[in-house]
Amino acid sequence: MPKTTIYHNPRCSKSRQTLAILESHDLDINVVKYLIDPPNEATIRKLLSELNTSVRSVLRSGEKEYKEFGFDDETLHDDALITLLTQHPKVLQRPIVSHNGRAVIGRPPENVLEII
């Protein structure tokens, strides 16, 4: 059975709801508390590939860190944004669930049903 990884923030209701959906299925779940253990650049690139999306689409523009650390600078290229995300993971959308080479953002939490 493939391992399912959730990049989880226990303080986020959507993240908790998504984890509950995963737990209700018979899955081998790896819970990564990404604010404590931020993903590295390679992991972020892999997630972007699995999500089939751009780095800008996984940024939480409403977080104060978004402006504070320059994520809003439209001249920044993907490499710079990915590096910033490793240093300021709070700006990363949550939760992200990776399963069997595909990933979704759990907003709404039921999105995970598409990949499990």
Secondary structure, 3 states (H helix, E strand, C coil): CCEEEEEECCCCHHHHHHHHHHHCCCCEEEEEECCCCCCCHHHHHHHHHHHCCCHHHHECCCCHHHHHCCCCCCCCCHHHHHHHHHHCHHHECCCEEEECCEEEECCCHHHHHHCC
